[in-house]
Structure formats: C-alpha cells, structure tokens
Amino acid sequence: VQNERIEIFAQPIVKLPSRKIAYLELFARIRARAGIYLPADTYRSLAEKEESIENVDHILVSHVIDTIRADARRGVKLGYFVNVALRSFRNKVFMGDLLEFLRSRRGLADHLVFELQYDDFKTATPQLIRIIDGLSQLGCRFSLDNISTLDIDDDRLAEYGFNYIKLRSNLLTEKCTTASGEMELARLKARLDTSGIKLIVER
C-alpha cells in the first residue's frame, strides 16, 4: 500500500435478458508480483489492523471518479459501484474530504453507488446512518452486499437510502427447488419493487 502497488479492476453488471451493461463495479487489488493480485478478503483485515485501509479506499474512490469523468467525455453514462470499508466511513477526515468534494460536484455523486456489507449494516451506528444520509442527499446511492438471508427488511433499507441489494445465485436457486420457495422469492421481489430496490444476482 505504501508503494501504491494497487490495481483497480472493473466488473460489469448487466441487465437481463439483454445483457446490456448497466453498471460497473470497481474494486482494488494489491499487486504481489506481476500477474498476481491479492483480493480484498486476503488483505483487508490486515490493512484495517495496520490503519492503511483508508489509503486503499482513497486510491479506489479517486480512480472511480476519474473513470466517471473519462466515460462521461465519451458519452457513456453508467452507475459505478465502489466498496468502501466501514473503517473509512467512520474516518472523519476521509469522509469529510469526500463529502466536501462531492458537494461541489453533484454530477459525479449521481453516478456513485457505495456498497456496504450486510453485517456492518445490521450493527449500524447513528454516526454511520448520518453519513449514509449525507451522501444520499448529495445524490449518491447505496447497495448492500453479502446478504445471507432472504428475511430482508426492505422498508428499513429504503428508509436509509439503499437502492440495491445483492444476493448470490445459489441462495435463489436453492429456493426454486420447491413451490413454496418460488412463492417466497416472488413475494420478496414484489416487496423490493414496491420499495424501489433493485435486485442484483451475483456469482
């Protein structure tokens, strides 16, 4: 991290059935050596322990903003998902700088989708809710990742400004093996539609 040996990768998120790209998810990987990159679940806990995760997130967010600007010049308009660590959200300097930057550049905020982990949201503090609210008022959107259950409080998510949730495909396909499971999925999708929350299926 100190040597900035960090690479940013992009994963497209497509609409079905057209497979048209609707969003890009950008994420950081630490370059161990040529062609070898450490994924977040390998380095993130150590980076948080050594208080360098904010540096990784700063590079990631800066790259996302550069990507938004470059794509806009080419006439490309997408949403850009970025996963920022809870520690960075709690860092007053990091978030203060980000909020100040976006206040004067509302056009960029409209394209940003910040992703939070489900476990972090379940234990969200009033401080974190205020940060989410402040970014939402600027035009940023939010997504919830690593959800391990279908028992989702969609009203609460919508109230706090979440626009997307991610569910793994195996969690859904396992439900589809029974008629009652299919009905449960249909009810979930109907509730999400009513709350204005888009479902993203991954893996």
WOLIN-V606516 format. One record per helix or strand of 2 or more residues. SS is the DSSP state (alpha for helix, beta for strand). FROM is the first residue (numbers start at 1). TO is the last residue. If there is no record, write none. Layout:
ss = (SS/SS)
from = (FROM/FROM)
to = (TO/TO)
This chain:
ss = (beta/beta/beta/alpha/alpha/beta/alpha/alpha/alpha/beta/alpha/alpha/beta/alpha/beta/alpha/alpha/beta)
from = (6/20/36/40/53/79/86/92/106/112/118/126/141/154/162/169/179/198)
to = (15/33/38/49/73/83/90/103/109/117/122/137/145/159/168/175/195/202)
